């Protein structure tokens, strides 16, 4: 969804996340480190947080991202930031008025992705993009195939080629101390790098 927004000129990977939501939240008291964080940092898990900002005790998960205490400057360390993925899902809705599944429906139809693919919501009504997408194995395979083919499906460019290439490339190191995965072959845009140039979608609970 982020790649599609970029391709349509509605978003830049260098946009600051606080600027995107400045019309919704008061950013005057946001930590200076977070004010420098871009969409690209979030795609690559190079954010200011070393642990999620939301929990079962927090009602507004999106808001929590802007008012929590960061642990390090963005772009310096890799830590798996589930909250960041949640915010990226909210970016799509903030810009388009549609949850990311609905926004991608035209592309999903071209690819033959299931009509009943869905995403549960967090307590604040945003799509739980970090952990709660329900899809078939075939659906995920088609998305992987799209990335392998540089964003093209049967000759039609569905997401920008450079975005698709970067998404499955080892753009950043992911062995900085997060202690999350045995796989430390680099990280792209929400995608894990593996040995010999392979990549993987690693889901909740270690699903591959």
Phi and psi restraints in degrees (value plus and minus 20) as a CYANA .aco file:
   2 UNK   PHI     -83.0   -43.0
   2 UNK   PSI     -61.4   -21.4
   3 UNK   PHI     -81.3   -41.3
   3 UNK   PSI     -60.7   -20.7
   4 UNK   PHI     -84.6   -44.6
   4 UNK   PSI     -62.5   -22.5
   5 UNK   PHI     -79.3   -39.3
   5 UNK   PSI     -61.6   -21.6
   6 UNK   PHI     -83.8   -43.8
   6 UNK   PSI     -64.9   -24.9
   7 UNK   PHI     -82.5   -42.5
   7 UNK   PSI     -50.3   -10.3
   8 UNK   PHI    -106.8   -66.8
   8 UNK   PSI     -19.9    20.1
   9 UNK   PHI      55.8    95.8
   9 UNK   PSI      -4.2    35.8
  10 UNK   PHI    -111.4   -71.4
  10 UNK   PSI     -28.2    11.8
  11 UNK   PHI    -176.8  -136.8
  11 UNK   PSI     127.8   167.8
  12 UNK   PHI    -138.0   -98.0
  12 UNK   PSI     123.5   163.5
  13 UNK   PHI     -85.4   -45.4
  13 UNK   PSI     -36.3     3.7
  14 UNK   PHI    -113.7   -73.7
  14 UNK   PSI     -17.5    22.5
  15 UNK   PHI     -85.5   -45.5
  15 UNK   PSI     118.6   158.6
  16 UNK   PHI     -97.9   -57.9
  16 UNK   PSI     114.2   154.2
  17 UNK   PHI     -84.0   -44.0
  17 UNK   PSI     -54.3   -14.3
  18 UNK   PHI     -87.5   -47.5
  18 UNK   PSI     -51.2   -11.2
  19 UNK   PHI     -89.7   -49.7
  19 UNK   PSI     -55.5   -15.5
  20 UNK   PHI     -81.5   -41.5
  20 UNK   PSI     -59.5   -19.5
  21 UNK   PHI    -124.1   -84.1
  21 UNK   PSI      -5.5    34.5
  22 UNK   PHI     -84.3   -44.3
  22 UNK   PSI     -43.3    -3.3
  23 UNK   PHI    -104.4   -64.4
  23 UNK   PSI     -19.8    20.2
  24 UNK   PHI    -137.9   -97.9
  24 UNK   PSI     -51.9   -11.9
  25 UNK   PHI    -149.1  -109.1
  25 UNK   PSI     132.1   172.1
  26 UNK   PHI     -97.9   -57.9
  26 UNK   PSI      91.4   131.4
  27 UNK   PHI    -116.9   -76.9
  27 UNK   PSI     -11.7    28.3
  28 UNK   PHI     -85.9   -45.9
  28 UNK   PSI     -50.5   -10.5
  29 UNK   PHI    -122.5   -82.5
  29 UNK   PSI     -10.6    29.4
  30 UNK   PHI     -88.1   -48.1
  30 UNK   PSI     123.2   163.2
  31 UNK   PHI     -80.5   -40.5
  31 UNK   PSI     119.5   159.5
  32 UNK   PHI     -75.2   -35.2
  32 UNK   PSI     -53.4   -13.4
  33 UNK   PHI     -83.1   -43.1
  33 UNK   PSI     -61.7   -21.7
  34 UNK   PHI     -89.3   -49.3
  34 UNK   PSI     -51.0   -11.0
  35 UNK   PHI     -83.4   -43.4
  35 UNK   PSI     -40.7    -0.7
  36 UNK   PHI    -113.6   -73.6
  36 UNK   PSI     -24.9    15.1
  37 UNK   PHI     -98.1   -58.1
  37 UNK   PSI     110.5   150.5
  38 UNK   PHI    -124.6   -84.6
  38 UNK   PSI     149.7   189.7
  39 UNK   PHI     -79.2   -39.2
  39 UNK   PSI     -58.0   -18.0
  40 UNK   PHI     -81.7   -41.7
  40 UNK   PSI     -63.9   -23.9
  41 UNK   PHI     -75.3   -35.3
  41 UNK   PSI     -60.5   -20.5
  42 UNK   PHI     -92.9   -52.9
  42 UNK   PSI     -59.1   -19.1
  43 UNK   PHI     -80.3   -40.3
  43 UNK   PSI     -56.9   -16.9
  44 UNK   PHI    -112.8   -72.8
  44 UNK   PSI     -14.0    26.0
  45 UNK   PHI      39.5    79.5
  45 UNK   PSI      14.5    54.5
  46 UNK   PHI    -128.9   -88.9
  46 UNK   PSI      29.2    69.2
  47 UNK   PHI    -110.5   -70.5
  47 UNK   PSI    -193.7  -153.7
  48 UNK   PHI    -107.4   -67.4
  48 UNK   PSI     -21.7    18.3
  49 UNK   PHI    -130.8   -90.8
  49 UNK   PSI     121.3   161.3
  50 UNK   PHI    -124.0   -84.0
  50 UNK   PSI     -21.0    19.0
  51 UNK   PHI    -175.1  -135.1
  51 UNK   PSI     139.7   179.7
  52 UNK   PHI     -81.0   -41.0
  52 UNK   PSI     129.0   169.0
  53 UNK   PHI    -111.4   -71.4
  53 UNK   PSI     -35.1     4.9
  54 UNK   PHI    -123.3   -83.3
  54 UNK   PSI     141.6   181.6
  55 UNK   PHI    -181.0  -141.0
  55 UNK   PSI     158.7   198.7
  56 UNK   PHI     -86.8   -46.8
  56 UNK   PSI     -33.8     6.2
  57 UNK   PHI    -111.7   -71.7
  57 UNK   PSI     -23.2    16.8
  58 UNK   PHI    -128.4   -88.4
  58 UNK   PSI     108.8   148.8
  59 UNK   PHI    -105.5   -65.5
  59 UNK   PSI     -59.6   -19.6
  60 UNK   PHI    -128.4   -88.4
  60 UNK   PSI      75.0   115.0
  61 UNK   PHI     -89.2   -49.2
  61 UNK   PSI     -58.6   -18.6
  62 UNK   PHI     -84.8   -44.8
  62 UNK   PSI     -67.4   -27.4
  63 UNK   PHI     -80.3   -40.3
  63 UNK   PSI     -56.1   -16.1
  64 UNK   PHI     -80.3   -40.3
  64 UNK   PSI     -46.2    -6.2
  65 UNK   PHI     -86.4   -46.4
  65 UNK   PSI     -48.6    -8.6
  66 UNK   PHI    -113.7   -73.7
  66 UNK   PSI     -30.9     9.1
  67 UNK   PHI    -144.5  -104.5
  67 UNK   PSI      -0.7    39.3
  68 UNK   PHI    -116.9   -76.9
  68 UNK   PSI     147.6   187.6
  69 UNK   PHI    -111.0   -71.0
  69 UNK   PSI      97.1   137.1
  70 UNK   PHI     -93.8   -53.8
  70 UNK   PSI     143.6   183.6
  71 UNK   PHI    -129.2   -89.2
  71 UNK   PSI     -35.4     4.6
  72 UNK   PHI    -187.3  -147.3
  72 UNK   PSI     140.1   180.1
  73 UNK   PHI     -84.8   -44.8
  73 UNK   PSI     129.8   169.8
  74 UNK   PHI     -86.0   -46.0
  74 UNK   PSI     129.5   169.5
  75 UNK   PHI      60.4   100.4
  75 UNK   PSI     -15.8    24.2
  76 UNK   PHI    -124.9   -84.9
  76 UNK   PSI     -51.1   -11.1
  77 UNK   PHI    -158.8  -118.8
  77 UNK   PSI     133.9   173.9
  78 UNK   PHI    -122.1   -82.1
  78 UNK   PSI     102.0   142.0
  79 UNK   PHI    -157.6  -117.6
  79 UNK   PSI     120.4   160.4
  80 UNK   PHI     -88.8   -48.8
  80 UNK   PSI      91.9   131.9
  81 UNK   PHI    -129.7   -89.7
  81 UNK   PSI      64.9   104.9
  82 UNK   PHI     -78.5   -38.5
  82 UNK   PSI     -57.4   -17.4
  83 UNK   PHI     -82.1   -42.1
  83 UNK   PSI     -56.2   -16.2
  84 UNK   PHI     -83.0   -43.0
  84 UNK   PSI     -59.8   -19.8
  85 UNK   PHI     -84.4   -44.4
  85 UNK   PSI     -56.8   -16.8
  86 UNK   PHI     -81.6   -41.6
  86 UNK   PSI     -63.9   -23.9
  87 UNK   PHI     -85.7   -45.7
  87 UNK   PSI     -59.0   -19.0
  88 UNK   PHI     -81.2   -41.2
  88 UNK   PSI     -57.9   -17.9
  89 UNK   PHI     -81.8   -41.8
  89 UNK   PSI     -59.1   -19.1
  90 UNK   PHI     -89.2   -49.2
  90 UNK   PSI     -47.5    -7.5
  91 UNK   PHI     -78.5   -38.5
  91 UNK   PSI     -64.7   -24.7
  92 UNK   PHI     -78.5   -38.5
  92 UNK   PSI     -67.5   -27.5
  93 UNK   PHI     -86.5   -46.5
  93 UNK   PSI     -57.1   -17.1
  94 UNK   PHI     -83.8   -43.8
  94 UNK   PSI     -57.3   -17.3
  95 UNK   PHI    -104.9   -64.9
  95 UNK   PSI     -58.9   -18.9
  96 UNK   PHI    -126.7   -86.7
  96 UNK   PSI     -37.7     2.3
  97 UNK   PHI      61.8   101.8
  97 UNK   PSI     -15.9    24.1
  98 UNK   PHI    -142.9  -102.9
  98 UNK   PSI     122.1   162.1
  99 UNK   PHI     -81.5   -41.5
  99 UNK   PSI     135.2   175.2
 100 UNK   PHI     -84.0   -44.0
 100 UNK   PSI     -49.0    -9.0
 101 UNK   PHI     -85.1   -45.1
 101 UNK   PSI     -64.9   -24.9
 102 UNK   PHI     -85.0   -45.0
 102 UNK   PSI     -61.1   -21.1
 103 UNK   PHI     -81.6   -41.6
 103 UNK   PSI     -55.3   -15.3
 104 UNK   PHI    -109.2   -69.2
 104 UNK   PSI     -20.2    19.8
 105 UNK   PHI     -76.1   -36.1
 105 UNK   PSI     -61.3   -21.3
 106 UNK   PHI     -79.0   -39.0
 106 UNK   PSI     -62.0   -22.0
 107 UNK   PHI     -90.0   -50.0
 107 UNK   PSI     -59.6   -19.6
 108 UNK   PHI     -81.0   -41.0
 108 UNK   PSI     -58.0   -18.0
 109 UNK   PHI     -84.8   -44.8
 109 UNK   PSI     -61.4   -21.4
 110 UNK   PHI     -81.1   -41.1
 110 UNK   PSI     -58.9   -18.9
 111 UNK   PHI    -104.5   -64.5
 111 UNK   PSI     -30.9     9.1
 112 UNK   PHI      57.6    97.6
 112 UNK   PSI       6.9    46.9
 113 UNK   PHI     -92.5   -52.5
 113 UNK   PSI     125.3   165.3
 114 UNK   PHI     -71.0   -31.0
 114 UNK   PSI     121.6   161.6
 115 UNK   PHI     -88.5   -48.5
 115 UNK   PSI     -44.7    -4.7
 116 UNK   PHI    -119.9   -79.9
 116 UNK   PSI      -6.0    34.0
 117 UNK   PHI     -79.9   -39.9
 117 UNK   PSI     118.5   158.5
 118 UNK   PHI    -172.6  -132.6
 118 UNK   PSI     150.7   190.7
 119 UNK   PHI    -157.3  -117.3
 119 UNK   PSI     109.5   149.5
 120 UNK   PHI     -89.6   -49.6
 120 UNK   PSI     143.0   183.0
 121 UNK   PHI    -123.6   -83.6
 121 UNK   PSI     134.5   174.5
 122 UNK   PHI     -98.7   -58.7
 122 UNK   PSI     157.5   197.5
 123 UNK   PHI     -85.0   -45.0
 123 UNK   PSI     -38.6     1.4
 124 UNK   PHI    -115.9   -75.9
 124 UNK   PSI     -13.2    26.8
 125 UNK   PHI      69.3   109.3
 125 UNK   PSI     -22.7    17.3
 126 UNK   PHI    -101.5   -61.5
 126 UNK   PSI     131.4   171.4
 127 UNK   PHI     -82.9   -42.9
 127 UNK   PSI     112.1   152.1
 128 UNK   PHI     -99.6   -59.6
 128 UNK   PSI      48.3    88.3
 129 UNK   PHI     -86.5   -46.5
 129 UNK   PSI     -38.4     1.6
 130 UNK   PHI    -102.5   -62.5
 130 UNK   PSI     -42.1    -2.1
 131 UNK   PHI    -168.1  -128.1
 131 UNK   PSI     -26.9    13.1
 132 UNK   PHI    -148.9  -108.9
 132 UNK   PSI      14.7    54.7
 133 UNK   PHI    -106.6   -66.6
 133 UNK   PSI     108.9   148.9
 134 UNK   PHI    -128.9   -88.9
 134 UNK   PSI      98.6   138.6
 135 UNK   PHI    -169.0  -129.0
 135 UNK   PSI     144.0   184.0
 136 UNK   PHI    -104.3   -64.3
 136 UNK   PSI     144.1   184.1
 137 UNK   PHI     -79.4   -39.4
 137 UNK   PSI     -58.8   -18.8
 138 UNK   PHI     -82.6   -42.6
 138 UNK   PSI     -60.3   -20.3
 139 UNK   PHI     -78.7   -38.7
 139 UNK   PSI     -67.1   -27.1
 140 UNK   PHI     -85.3   -45.3
 140 UNK   PSI     -57.0   -17.0
 141 UNK   PHI     -82.5   -42.5
 141 UNK   PSI     -57.5   -17.5
 142 UNK   PHI     -88.2   -48.2
 142 UNK   PSI     -57.2   -17.2
 143 UNK   PHI     -87.1   -47.1
 143 UNK   PSI     -59.7   -19.7
 144 UNK   PHI     -82.9   -42.9
 144 UNK   PSI     -61.0   -21.0
 145 UNK   PHI     -82.4   -42.4
 145 UNK   PSI     -59.0   -19.0
 146 UNK   PHI     -80.2   -40.2
 146 UNK   PSI     -63.6   -23.6
 147 UNK   PHI     -87.8   -47.8
 147 UNK   PSI     -60.2   -20.2
 148 UNK   PHI     -80.3   -40.3
 148 UNK   PSI     -51.5   -11.5
 149 UNK   PHI    -117.1   -77.1
 149 UNK   PSI       7.0    47.0
 150 UNK   PHI      37.3    77.3
 150 UNK   PSI      17.9    57.9
 151 UNK   PHI      64.8   104.8
 151 UNK   PSI     -13.2    26.8
 152 UNK   PHI    -124.7   -84.7
 152 UNK   PSI     127.7   167.7
 153 UNK   PHI    -154.3  -114.3
 153 UNK   PSI      93.7   133.7
 154 UNK   PHI      31.4    71.4
 154 UNK   PSI      22.4    62.4
 155 UNK   PHI      65.2   105.2
 155 UNK   PSI     -27.6    12.4
 156 UNK   PHI    -118.8   -78.8
 156 UNK   PSI     106.2   146.2
 157 UNK   PHI     -98.8   -58.8
 157 UNK   PSI      90.5   130.5
 158 UNK   PHI    -113.4   -73.4
 158 UNK   PSI     -53.3   -13.3
 159 UNK   PHI    -154.3  -114.3
 159 UNK   PSI     137.4   177.4
 160 UNK   PHI     -77.3   -37.3
 160 UNK   PSI     119.8   159.8
 161 UNK   PHI     -79.4   -39.4
 161 UNK   PSI     -66.4   -26.4
 162 UNK   PHI     -85.3   -45.3
 162 UNK   PSI     -53.6   -13.6
 163 UNK   PHI     -85.8   -45.8
 163 UNK   PSI     -65.8   -25.8
 164 UNK   PHI     -82.0   -42.0
 164 UNK   PSI     -60.8   -20.8
 165 UNK   PHI     -84.4   -44.4
 165 UNK   PSI     -66.8   -26.8
 166 UNK   PHI     -85.3   -45.3
 166 UNK   PSI     -54.5   -14.5
 167 UNK   PHI     -77.2   -37.2
 167 UNK   PSI     -55.5   -15.5
 168 UNK   PHI    -126.9   -86.9
 168 UNK   PSI      -5.0    35.0
 169 UNK   PHI    -119.6   -79.6
 169 UNK   PSI     130.7   170.7
 170 UNK   PHI     -97.7   -57.7
 170 UNK   PSI      60.3   100.3
 171 UNK   PHI     -95.3   -55.3
 171 UNK   PSI     -52.8   -12.8
 172 UNK   PHI    -154.2  -114.2
 172 UNK   PSI     135.1   175.1
 173 UNK   PHI     -91.8   -51.8
 173 UNK   PSI     121.6   161.6
 174 UNK   PHI    -144.5  -104.5
 174 UNK   PSI      16.1    56.1
 175 UNK   PHI    -142.8  -102.8
 175 UNK   PSI      13.2    53.2
 176 UNK   PHI    -103.4   -63.4
 176 UNK   PSI     -19.7    20.3
 177 UNK   PHI     103.2   143.2
 177 UNK   PSI     -10.9    29.1
 178 UNK   PHI     -89.8   -49.8
 178 UNK   PSI     -46.3    -6.3
 179 UNK   PHI      38.3    78.3
 179 UNK   PSI      19.9    59.9
 180 UNK   PHI    -121.7   -81.7
 180 UNK   PSI     -58.5   -18.5
 181 UNK   PHI    -155.4  -115.4
 181 UNK   PSI     132.6   172.6
 182 UNK   PHI     -95.8   -55.8
 182 UNK   PSI     -36.0     4.0
 183 UNK   PHI    -116.4   -76.4
 183 UNK   PSI      91.6   131.6
 184 UNK   PHI    -145.5  -105.5
 184 UNK   PSI      24.3    64.3
 185 UNK   PHI    -118.3   -78.3
 185 UNK   PSI       1.8    41.8
 186 UNK   PHI      83.5   123.5
 186 UNK   PSI     147.0   187.0
 187 UNK   PHI    -162.5  -122.5
 187 UNK   PSI     117.9   157.9
 188 UNK   PHI    -124.0   -84.0
 188 UNK   PSI    -149.2  -109.2
 189 UNK   PHI    -116.8   -76.8
 189 UNK   PSI      69.1   109.1
 190 UNK   PHI      44.9    84.9
 190 UNK   PSI       0.0    40.0
 191 UNK   PHI    -149.6  -109.6
 191 UNK   PSI     116.3   156.3
 192 UNK   PHI    -106.4   -66.4
 192 UNK   PSI     114.7   154.7
 193 UNK   PHI    -104.6   -64.6
 193 UNK   PSI     126.2   166.2
 194 UNK   PHI    -148.5  -108.5
 194 UNK   PSI     156.0   196.0
 195 UNK   PHI     -82.6   -42.6
 195 UNK   PSI     134.3   174.3
 196 UNK   PHI      40.9    80.9
 196 UNK   PSI       9.6    49.6
 197 UNK   PHI      60.8   100.8
 197 UNK   PSI     -14.6    25.4
 198 UNK   PHI     -96.4   -56.4
 198 UNK   PSI     145.3   185.3
 199 UNK   PHI    -160.8  -120.8
 199 UNK   PSI     143.7   183.7
 200 UNK   PHI    -170.1  -130.1
 200 UNK   PSI     129.7   169.7
 201 UNK   PHI    -114.1   -74.1
 201 UNK   PSI      97.1   137.1
 202 UNK   PHI    -130.1   -90.1
 202 UNK   PSI      92.4   132.4
 203 UNK   PHI    -116.4   -76.4
 203 UNK   PSI    -193.5  -153.5
 204 UNK   PHI     -73.6   -33.6
 204 UNK   PSI     109.9   149.9
 205 UNK   PHI      58.1    98.1
 205 UNK   PSI      -7.6    32.4
 206 UNK   PHI      68.0   108.0
 206 UNK   PSI      -6.0    34.0
 207 UNK   PHI     -80.8   -40.8
 207 UNK   PSI     119.2   159.2
